[in-house]
């Protein structure tokens, strides 16, 4: 489980993520004998506030992380990992321009060990 806090404009956003790692067999990847490990979030949430252009903004949302990583059996070093993070967030604005803005994002990350 991890909680991350970031300063944004004149506020902060906290993201809490809990990941589950599951062994899914072995195989050869990029010339290495590896353990294949599935990655899934059991919890992912975001909350926070910020202020911009005289408006207070409240942010809340949740999401999922899924992925697969390969770890070299001989060294325990990660060889390659690919994760997809999908977030559904709502931003509520107060002040003159009151509104609720839905925000959907998907981020795909690939990490590959250098030789």
KAGIGI-V177026 format. One record per pair of residues at least 24 apart in sequence whose ideal C-beta (glycine too) atoms are under 7 Angstrom apart, sorted by the first residue. I is the first residue (numbers start at 1). GAP is how many residues later the second one is. D is the distance in whole Angstrom. If there is no record, write none. Layout:
[[I	GAP	D] [I	GAP	D]]
This chain:
[[8	42	5] [9	41	5] [9	42	6] [9	43	5] [10	40	6] [10	41	5] [11	37	6] [11	38	5] [11	39	3] [11	40	6] [12	36	6] [13	33	6] [13	35	3] [13	46	6] [14	33	6] [14	34	6] [15	31	5] [16	27	7] [16	29	5] [17	24	6] [17	26	7] [17	27	5] [17	48	7] [18	24	5] [18	25	4] [19	46	6] [26	47	7] [29	41	4] [29	50	6] [29	51	6] [30	49	6] [30	50	6] [32	40	5] [32	47	5] [33	39	7] [33	40	5] [33	41	7] [34	36	4] [34	37	6] [34	38	6] [34	39	6] [34	45	6] [35	36	5] [35	38	6] [36	32	7] [36	34	6] [37	32	5] [37	34	6] [38	30	6] [39	26	7] [39	27	7] [39	28	4] [39	29	7] [39	30	6] [39	44	6] [40	25	7] [40	26	6] [41	24	4] [46	41	7] [46	43	6] [54	41	6] [55	38	5] [55	39	6] [55	40	4] [55	42	6] [56	38	5] [56	39	7] [57	34	6] [57	35	7] [57	36	5] [58	34	5] [59	30	6] [59	32	5] [60	30	6] [61	26	6] [61	27	5] [61	28	3] [61	29	6] [62	26	6] [63	24	4] [63	25	6] [77	36	7] [78	33	7] [78	35	6] [79	34	5] [80	31	7] [80	32	5] [80	33	7] [81	30	5] [82	28	5] [83	26	5] [84	24	5]]
